[in-house]
Amino acid sequence: MTSDVPTRLLARTREVDDVRSVLAHLPAGADPRELCSWVRGGDGIVGWGRVAGIATCGDSRFADAETWWRQIVADAEVVDEVDLVGTGLVAFGSFAYSSVSAEQSVLAVPRVILGRRDGRSFVTTVTTAAEAERGRPGAAGADVQAETELPDPPGEVSFADGALAGPAWQTAVAEAVRRISAGELDKVVLARDLIAESESPIDPRFLLERLAEVYGTTWVFAVDGLVGATPEMLVRLERGLVTSRVLAGTIRRTGDDDRDLALAASLAHSSKDLEEHEYAVASVADVIARYCTSVNMPETPFVLHLPNVLHLATDVAGRLTNGASSLTLAQALHPSAAVCGTPKPVADMMIADLEHMDRGRYAGPVGWIDDHGDGEWGIALRSGALDPVDPRRMRLFAGCGIVAGSDPEAELAESDAKLVPMRTALAAPTRA
Ligand SMILES: C=C(O[C@@H]1C=C(C(=O)O)C=C[C@H]1O)C(=O)O
């Protein structure tokens, strides 16, 4: 575990003239790994620079981050003149899927956070007390920079198989179906990766802009080089209200609206997809019920329309009873059956056995937490991880829930559809 605990953080949030787009203000030339984003449909927060952070791994990764954050908050001086979601002292975070992952989980406090909500914009500046004593500007309130130039595209991009080529991954899916039919487990989510290689370094700002343009109903995120547009909210905690959006059960869109409507109706009645969905909802509802009263869980899912796919979706809500933070809730909910399976321990072993890769931070919680413990943690799906050494390389991921009725060829096609957001953000038109 590495953490740089500065003396004491000073944070100040103030209202600024409404910015058209927070993403457009991410500065060019900043360290790409220090760019942070959590934006949906024009609202959200972005950050840059890093004033404090922790990197940790293993079983204790969530607890390490939570302990560190509590200390930072306890020592900090926060002046929040705005009091909206995302104001005050905020850390962005991204956690490895597995406790045995080689990848570090991170929580980072940017030097500047720019946010927008319901037409109001704000900026939070953070410095250390030591810097403030030396007269470094920051907490006193830096001006919001002008919108930056549109970032450069990464040029020609090629895609290569990651751990498993398509046919080998289909064999893994077939083996999972066999084990499910033999009664070893009910559901497992199997993922695959693709390696993207571009002509020039990949600027996360370019990807974020493109993802936000097309996938406006998703949460467009970046934390420490992990970039994506997730439609799945693991947990949001806002003033005691806990909400979660569970997705599982997917159909690819055709591009023909009439046909897509018919597909949506068939998805809502597909017993294979409804079964897959039920496992995921049960895994989330069980945990929410442990932390909340007044749990609200609709009996039937709705169909969520995204530009590339349709998902079965259920929104679960409850009122927090015990003062847990959003990060504690994320830890308790991770991994849900939407990205792991049922029962979890068997599914996790099967994932390690059949995927032949380290998921890194893909499918782990990604989001932010504030000084009250409120925050939003999505599941890092439809995403890619910038290579820490080579800025022209990125690893893209996609996975599918496998149940007894799954067909390996259809699952491969579904995983391809889930790779579309990142592939098209990187390069248009895509080429294999
Ligand atoms: C695992 C992924 O997506 C998850 C799996 C789904 C499914 O199998 O139907 C749907 C949404 C997500 O919960 C992914 O996008 O990589």
The ligand as a MOL file (V3000), in Angstrom:
LIG
                    3D

  0  0  0     0  0            999 V3000
M  V30 BEGIN CTAB
M  V30 COUNTS 16 16 0 0 0
M  V30 BEGIN ATOM
M  V30 1 C -20.2180 -7.8220 -17.7210 0
M  V30 2 C -20.7530 -6.8480 -18.4540 0
M  V30 3 O -22.0530 -6.4600 -18.3560 0
M  V30 4 C -22.9060 -7.0340 -17.3900 0
M  V30 5 C -23.5770 -8.2250 -17.9000 0
M  V30 6 C -24.8090 -8.1480 -18.5250 0
M  V30 7 C -25.4180 -9.3680 -19.1550 0
M  V30 8 O -24.7880 -10.4290 -19.1460 0
M  V30 9 O -26.5250 -9.3050 -19.7200 0
M  V30 10 C -25.5020 -6.9280 -18.5710 0
M  V30 11 C -25.0230 -5.8390 -17.9330 0
M  V30 12 C -23.8840 -5.9530 -17.0110 0
M  V30 13 O -24.3420 -6.2330 -15.7290 0
M  V30 14 C -19.9260 -6.0200 -19.3830 0
M  V30 15 O -20.4600 -5.0810 -19.9860 0
M  V30 16 O -18.7280 -6.2980 -19.5100 0
M  V30 END ATOM
M  V30 BEGIN BOND
M  V30 1 2 1 2
M  V30 2 1 2 3
M  V30 3 1 2 14
M  V30 4 1 3 4
M  V30 5 1 4 5
M  V30 6 1 4 12
M  V30 7 2 5 6
M  V30 8 1 6 7
M  V30 9 1 6 10
M  V30 10 2 7 8
M  V30 11 1 7 9
M  V30 12 2 10 11
M  V30 13 1 11 12
M  V30 14 1 12 13
M  V30 15 2 14 15
M  V30 16 1 14 16
M  V30 END BOND
M  V30 END CTAB
M  END
